[in-house]
Amino acid sequence: MNINQLETLVTISKTMSFRKAGELLNLTQPAVSAQIKSLEEEFRTVLVDRNQPVTLTDSGKIFLEHAERILQTVEDLKQKLDDLNHTPQGHIQLGTTTSIAMQILPRVLSYFQNQYPLIKTTIHSMTSSQIMASVESGALDVGIGYLFDKHPGLDTSILYYDTFELVVSPKHPLADLRHTTVDKLKDIPFIMLSPETAGRRFTDQVFHNYKIEPPIVMELSSSEEVKRMVELNLGAAIISKLSIAGELRLGTLKMIQVNELELTHPIGVITKAGKYTSSAMQQFLSDLKGMPESNFHGSE
């Protein structure tokens, strides 16, 4: 068995095709078949069902889990050896929500990249629950999201706190109010974030606690989309206070305080427990956790 054979099996599991796997690995289809056949002969089992589309057998699925672990161990070893001889560098895969990406990452990453230009960061936008799952599976190196859920396989560190607030257009019937209560919202049309988002989960829980079911006129996947629809006076919304600073300053949105919503929610760094941390990641996490909270609440 060799590393190339393991990489070939992993690629087949993703592409479900010997031909496509060969194209990605710069191998001929016969070479791909030969590598898989060699593995099957060595371990005396059938790993791949050759019918179209190609799938892994039960043995292949078990083998895949171990192959991915071995490949990750090899990658960690390469990174450790590289770290011995170089200043912080590498590629960080970071996941965060759309609102966090829009508001804090420009400041955080511009600072970091000025300090460490050899470190490349790729940003993936997703919900907080998806961030946690992706960090735990190893698809992401680090996440920044709402820390609603606890996972034994993850380490978390709080950066700052956010709230979710009621916002309306200046033309909305509620726009002249400074305060209201949640029971007054029962007949107000709402533009909601999609159900898997942290903001929607919180909103649903509040409405459930007070036995309120306001009419939902629209569901959207990001705070940016929600804000645009609220500005058009198509409904009210409950979204991150951090995400509406610009609109409040420009006067395109009006925030109304709702006592029942006044709970703070931690936003923090999410990493996989026990995973090797490269010099690039160590530097990134150290600088990120060391930033004052004001860095995350800037007005730009």
Phi and psi in degrees as a GROMACS rama.xvg file:
@    title "Ramachandran Plot"
@    xaxis  label "Phi"
@    yaxis  label "Psi"
@TYPE xy
-136.477  170.396  ASN-2
-60.9088  -39.3263  ILE-3
-59.6324  -39.036  ASN-4
-63.8038  -40.036  GLN-5
-65.7888  -42.1501  LEU-6
-62.6757  -36.5085  GLU-7
-65.6587  -43.6584  THR-8
-63.2217  -42.9144  LEU-9
-61.5969  -42.095  VAL-10
-66.7363  -38.9757  THR-11
-62.5711  -39.9783  ILE-12
-62.3303  -28.8335  SER-13
-86.7114  -37.2283  LYS-14
-92.7042  -21.0758  THR-15
55.4323  36.3146  MET-16
-160.034  131.512  SER-17
-66.9265  -39.3536  PHE-18
-65.8208  -47.8406  ARG-19
-65.4918  -37.0615  LYS-20
-61.9366  -42.9633  ALA-21
-61.5414  -40.2864  GLY-22
-62.9528  -41.4605  GLU-23
-69.2654  -32.7478  LEU-24
-97.377  2.15936  LEU-25
58.3558  44.0474  ASN-26
-124.328  153.882  LEU-27
-75.482  158.784  THR-28
-61.1415  -40.2201  GLN-29
-60.8204  -35.2786  PRO-30
-67.0623  -39.7801  ALA-31
-62.5946  -46.759  VAL-32
-60.3412  -39.5273  SER-33
-65.5746  -39.6709  ALA-34
-64.7646  -42.8389  GLN-35
-67.6029  -41.2698  ILE-36
-62.1137  -38.7857  LYS-37
-62.8848  -42.254  SER-38
-62.405  -44.4433  LEU-39
-63.2617  -38.6755  GLU-40
-68.6361  -40.004  GLU-41
-65.2458  -38.548  GLU-42
-100.815  3.27096  PHE-43
54.2606  48.7213  ARG-44
-156.418  160.913  THR-45
-93.096  122.093  VAL-46
-98.0742  -28.7041  LEU-47
-128.116  130.963  VAL-48
-86.9874  114.278  ASP-49
-75.8598  -6.95173  ARG-50
-63.0783  155.868  ASN-51
-91.6343  134.375  GLN-52
-73.074  151.717  PRO-53
-62.9267  133.263  VAL-54
-134.141  164.492  THR-55
-87.7529  143.021  LEU-56
-74.422  176.347  THR-57
-59.2586  -40.6716  ASP-58
-63.6047  -40.0007  SER-59
-63.8424  -37.1984  GLY-60
-66.1202  -41.0305  LYS-61
-66.0824  -42.5914  ILE-62
-61.0819  -39.8306  PHE-63
-59.3483  -43.1975  LEU-64
-56.8341  -44.8626  GLU-65
-72.9427  -35.8421  HIS-66
-61.7492  -43.301  ALA-67
-63.6817  -38.4347  GLU-68
-65.2805  -42.7998  ARG-69
-62.7525  -44.3507  ILE-70
-64.049  -37.6011  LEU-71
-66.995  -38.2529  GLN-72
-62.8668  -42.6072  THR-73
-62.0943  -43.5657  VAL-74
-62.9573  -41.9981  GLU-75
-62.09  -41.3371  ASP-76
-62.0893  -44.7997  LEU-77
-59.2632  -42.3236  LYS-78
-66.9969  -41.4449  GLN-79
-60.8218  -45.8593  LYS-80
-65.2107  -38.0673  LEU-81
-66.7832  -37.031  ASP-82
-64.4932  -25.3364  ASP-83
-67.0815  -24.2999  LEU-84
-118.165  1.85354  ASN-85
-135.84  158.915  HIS-86
-71.9935  162.635  THR-87
-51.6396  123.498  PRO-88
-157.398  166.708  GLN-89
139.723  -167.925  GLY-90
-127.135  119.894  HIS-91
-106.991  126.113  ILE-92
-95.8467  114.012  GLN-93
-118.356  132.26  LEU-94
-112.631  139.699  GLY-95
-156.026  171.291  THR-96
-80.9905  163.743  THR-97
-60.8252  -45.0001  THR-98
-66.1027  -39.6363  SER-99
-66.7273  -42.3647  ILE-100
-60.1794  -40.9013  ALA-101
-70.9937  -33.9963  MET-102
-94.4234  -45.3094  GLN-103
-107.878  -30.5352  ILE-104
-65.0525  -34.4204  LEU-105
-56.303  -40.8326  PRO-106
-72.0782  -45.8387  ARG-107
-64.6638  -47.9944  VAL-108
-73.7608  -33.3833  LEU-109
-64.7042  -39.189  SER-110
-63.5377  -48.4505  TYR-111
-65.5119  -42.2583  PHE-112
-71.7251  -27.0667  GLN-113
-67.4293  -35.9066  ASN-114
-79.0525  -37.1879  GLN-115
-134.365  75.0211  TYR-116
-65.6483  -15.3522  PRO-117
-82.1415  -7.85345  LEU-118
-97.0952  119.909  ILE-119
-97.466  136.527  LYS-120
-122.657  126.44  THR-121
-106.645  129.597  THR-122
-101.772  131.535  ILE-123
-117.661  126.897  HIS-124
-93.6389  127.601  SER-125
-163.209  173.621  MET-126
-75.7154  163.506  THR-127
-61.778  -38.6217  SER-128
-66.5829  -37.0857  SER-129
-67.6815  -36.3211  GLN-130
-59.4899  -48.514  ILE-131
-61.8924  -42.6499  MET-132
-65.1977  -38.9221  ALA-133
-72.1688  -35.9426  SER-134
-67.1249  -42.2347  VAL-135
-65.2912  -35.2413  GLU-136
-80.3903  -12.9026  SER-137
93.8746  -1.46346  GLY-138
-68.3263  -28.5458  ALA-139
-117.462  146.461  LEU-140
-80.6758  -36.5129  ASP-141
-154.219  149.523  VAL-142
-127.538  155.937  GLY-143
-128.107  116.141  ILE-144
-162.502  -177.429  GLY-145
-73.1764  134.73  TYR-146
-97.6803  59.1836  LEU-147
-75.4843  -37.3545  PHE-148
-110.121  148.647  ASP-149
-105.494  134.254  LYS-150
-126.414  127.254  HIS-151
-62.4761  -24.5369  PRO-152
-88.3375  5.92688  GLY-153
-124.388  148.733  LEU-154
-106.868  137.551  ASP-155
-130.515  152.705  THR-156
-145.049  122.897  SER-157
-72.3711  133.053  ILE-158
-98.1996  -45.7206  LEU-159
-165.117  179.362  TYR-160
-120.686  147.406  TYR-161
-128.468  165.078  ASP-162
-128.817  161.107  THR-163
-106.915  130.312  PHE-164
-125.533  153.049  GLU-165
-79.8166  127.254  LEU-166
-128.052  146.4  VAL-167
-140.718  166.777  VAL-168
-71.0975  151.444  SER-169
-58.4372  -18.1018  PRO-170
-92.7086  -2.06959  LYS-171
-72.4049  148.896  HIS-172
-56.475  -26.4753  PRO-173
-88.3238  -3.78713  LEU-174
-60.699  -25.2946  ALA-175
-82.1415  -7.81991  ASP-176
-83.4293  145.965  LEU-177
-98.5796  -31.7246  ARG-178
-134.431  152.7  HIS-179
-154.33  178.166  THR-180
-118.49  159.439  THR-181
-65.0742  -29.8369  VAL-182
-67.1309  -21.7258  ASP-183
-76.9311  -3.9091  LYS-184
-98.109  0.624821  LEU-185
-63.2075  -27.0457  LYS-186
-111.341  10.9699  ASP-187
-86.6354  125.212  ILE-188
-61.8595  133.904  PRO-189
-119.103  143.145  PHE-190
-101.805  118.178  ILE-191
-108.988  150.07  MET-192
-69.3679  159.478  LEU-193
-65.9148  153.341  SER-194
-57.3266  -26.4186  PRO-195
-84.1485  -3.73274  GLU-196
-82.6895  155.974  THR-197
-62.4839  -42.7068  ALA-198
-62.4945  -41.1097  GLY-199
-68.8053  -39.8217  ARG-200
-60.3711  -41.9573  ARG-201
-66.1827  -45.6835  PHE-202
-61.1856  -45.7164  THR-203
-60.215  -39.346  ASP-204
-66.3199  -41.815  GLN-205
-62.5581  -48.4847  VAL-206
-63.7109  -38.0431  PHE-207
-63.387  -42.7883  HIS-208
-61.4881  -32.6253  ASN-209
-103.333  13.1511  TYR-210
52.4588  47.9092  LYS-211
-116.869  135.73  ILE-212
-130.331  78.8461  GLU-213
-66.9884  151.464  PRO-214
-65.9719  131.334  PRO-215
-101.366  117.142  ILE-216
-95.929  -16.0965  VAL-217
-162.972  143.506  MET-218
-123.578  129.246  GLU-219
-131.593  157.863  LEU-220
-88.5995  -13.3332  SER-221
-139.929  155.452  SER-222
-61.9742  -34.4212  SER-223
-61.7741  -43.322  GLU-224
-65.815  -42.2709  GLU-225
-60.4904  -45.2685  VAL-226
-59.8422  -41.0608  LYS-227
-63.234  -40.0741  ARG-228
-69.876  -36.6102  MET-229
-66.8536  -39.9868  VAL-230
-59.4292  -29.6894  GLU-231
-82.5799  3.35479  LEU-232
63.8477  37.6863  ASN-233
-91.2777  -5.05087  LEU-234
163.249  171.766  GLY-235
-91.2207  167.749  ALA-236
-151.524  158.368  ALA-237
-120.426  111.598  ILE-238
-140.711  172.982  ILE-239
-57.1524  130.225  SER-240
-62.5936  -35.4476  LYS-241
-60.7355  -31.5395  LEU-242
-82.185  -8.53713  SER-243
-111.211  9.45709  ILE-244
-56.6883  -44.655  ALA-245
-65.1602  -43.2034  GLY-246
-67.3531  -36.9101  GLU-247
-65.6643  -39.6215  LEU-248
-65.8232  -38.0686  ARG-249
-81.9991  -14.6939  LEU-250
82.5498  14.6619  GLY-251
-85.591  -13.7047  THR-252
-131.613  151.505  LEU-253
-119.679  128.826  LYS-254
-97.4426  133.62  MET-255
-119.913  125.384  ILE-256
-72.9388  130.858  GLN-257
-122.679  114.195  VAL-258
-53.9354  -38.8545  ASN-259
-68.9549  -14.1927  GLU-260
-93.4115  -8.22996  LEU-261
-77.6865  66.7375  GLU-262
-121.116  139.737  LEU-263
-90.2348  146.073  THR-264
-126.65  124.822  HIS-265
-72.127  137.611  PRO-266
-116.738  132.669  ILE-267
-155.245  -177.502  GLY-268
-87.0277  138.105  VAL-269
-124.444  122.465  ILE-270
-132.892  162.87  THR-271
-81.8936  128.733  LYS-272
-65.0915  132.893  ALA-273
80.7666  -3.06649  GLY-274
-79.2664  142.909  LYS-275
-60.6121  134.612  TYR-276
-108.593  115.261  THR-277
-67.9887  167.926  SER-278
-62.536  -35.5789  SER-279
-62.1525  -46.9814  ALA-280
-66.0521  -41.6057  MET-281
-57.9897  -44.518  GLN-282
-67.6122  -42.7456  GLN-283
-61.1178  -48.3446  PHE-284
-66.9631  -39.2427  LEU-285
-61.9826  -46.2813  SER-286
-69.2093  -39.4521  ASP-287
-63.9515  -48.1835  LEU-288
-69.9493  -23.4799  LYS-289
-85.6411  -6.58764  GLY-290
-71.9177  140.97  MET-291
-67.0319  153.436  PRO-292
-59.4093  -27.467  GLU-293
-61.029  -26.6649  SER-294
-62.5845  -25.9324  ASN-295
-94.8083  -4.03506  PHE-296
-122.622  24.311  HIS-297
-62.2817  162.547  GLY-298
-93.1582  -7.79717  SER-299
